[in-house]
């Protein structure tokens, strides 16, 4: 499972998240990513950004009923 250790918000994102009350949503996204299964394959080009994005997108699709 991926482990989110550090978050680096930029361009005032932290202030906007607080002001708009979006912290619960941000926490849910972190939880979805942390609970996803991230497999690393030995095949060339299988661990690129596109492949990882597909794995993360699959987690969001599974959680669609909760949104």
N, C-alpha and C positions, 0 to 999 in steps of 0.2 A: 504494500500500500504506500502511496506517496505520503511524504511527511512535509507539511508546510511549516517551515521553521521561522522564516522572517518575511514580513510584508513591507514593501517599500512604496507607499502611496506617493503620488507626485502631483504637481500642479494644484495643490489644495484639496485633493480628494478626501483626505481625512476630515477636513472641516465641512465639506459638502455632505459627506455621509452622516456626520453628526447632526448637522443642521436639518437635513431632510428625514432624519429618523430611519436611516437605511441600515444601521448596524446589524439588526437581526437578519436581514437579507444577505449581507456580506458574510456573516457567521455561517449561514446555511450553505452558501457557495463554498466556503472553506471546508465545511463538513462533507459536502458531496465530493469534493476533490480528494479529501483525505481518506474517505471511505471507498474510493474507487480502486479497482485493481489495475495496476500499471505493470504490464508485462514487457520485458525487454527481450527482443528477439535477436538471434545471431545473424539473420539475413541482412544483407546490405540494404540501406535506405528504409528499413522497417521501424527504426526508432526515431525518425525525423519528426518535426513539429506536426506534420499532417497526420501521421499515425497516432501520435499522442493525443492530438485534438479529437480524433475519432473516438478514442477510448473515453475521453472526458465527456464528449457529447453523448455517448451511450449512457453514462451515468445520469446525465440531466434528463434524458428521455425516460429512463426508469422512474425518476422522481417526479415526472410530469404530473402525476395524480395528486401530489402534495402541494402544487403551486396554485 
